[in-house]
């Protein structure tokens, strides 16, 4: 199986046309910047911010482990002592 990927490229004069460059970068494509058919730079798009993962349901886990038992909250009881 052969995978051929073509990297988008622009020469220095085409760099003025920012619409095409912005479209490629928004699509996540890396763009080669060329001067007289020699690659002089690569413009790499910024990675999208990753959303934080979802927190587990601690209350459901506690119910699963402990059932209907109610444990005393020792932290709150000890606060008044100190």
N, C-alpha and C positions, 0 to 999 in steps of 0.2 A: 504494500500500500504506500503510495507516495503522496505526501502533503506538500504542496507548494504554496507558500504564502508570499504575497507581494506587499512590500511595505510602501506606504504612500510617501511620495517625495515631492519637494518643491525646490525650485531654484530661487536665487536671491530676489530676482525681479517679481516672481509670483508671490513672494511673501507679503506683498502689499495687499493681495486679495485675501483679506482675513476671514471672509465668510467660509471659504472652503477649508481653511486651516482649522477654524473653530468647530466646524461640523465634524471633521475627522477626530479632533481631540475629544469632543463631547461623546463621540461613539466609542471612545477608548482606544483609538488607533495611535500608534507611534508614527511620527512623521520625520522623514530624513530631510535635512536641509543641505542642498547641494550648491556648489560653486564650480562651474565648468565641469559638470558631471562627476565631481569628487565629493564624497560625503564629508561635510565639515562639522555636522552636528546632528543630534537626534533630539526631537522635542517629544517628551514623554508626558502623557496626561496624568494629572493628579488622581490618586486613588480616591474613590468615594469614601466618605466617612462611614465606618461600620456602626450599625446601631447596637447598643448594648443588649446583651442577651436577656431573656425573660427570667425573672426571679422565680424560684420554685415556690410552691404553695406550702409554706412551713406549717400552717395550721392543719392542713389536711394530712400531712405526714405525721404530726404529733397525734392526731386522732387515730390514725392507722396503727401507730405504735402503742399508744397509751390507752386507747379506747375511751371510756367515759371517766377514767380516773382524773382527779384534779390534784395537781401538785402545788404545794405552797410556794409562793414567790419569795424566796429567802433574801433576795437582793433588796426588795422594797422593805422587808421587815428589819434588815440590818442597817438601813440608812439612818434611822433615828438614833442609833447607838453612838455614832461617831461624830 
